């Protein structure tokens, strides 16, 4: 009994150690992501699409949806650089 107590203590410490946190759930750096649900409730997010149309074509027929990558900085539209009125 006395030998098992330290072993149980060590096992308890190992079991209570927290798992490392995921810094970024989104794989890839493209502006459009595909979230795909898998059997058992798991899901994966892959950001490899440059347009919504590309992503929607890949998601067709799957348990999936397209979403905007929150980690990609979107470029603001540039104003027209036409001639100025005088």
HUTADA-V725431 format. One record per run of one state. SS is the DSSP state (H for helix, E for strand, C for the rest). FROM is the first residue (numbers start at 1). LEN is the number of residues. If there is no record, write none. Layout:
BEGIN
SS_FROM_LEN ; SS_FROM_LEN
END
This chain:
BEGIN
C_1_1 ; H_2_15 ; C_17_10 ; E_27_1 ; C_28_4 ; E_32_6 ; C_38_5 ; E_43_7 ; C_50_2 ; H_52_8 ; C_60_4 ; E_64_5 ; C_69_18
END
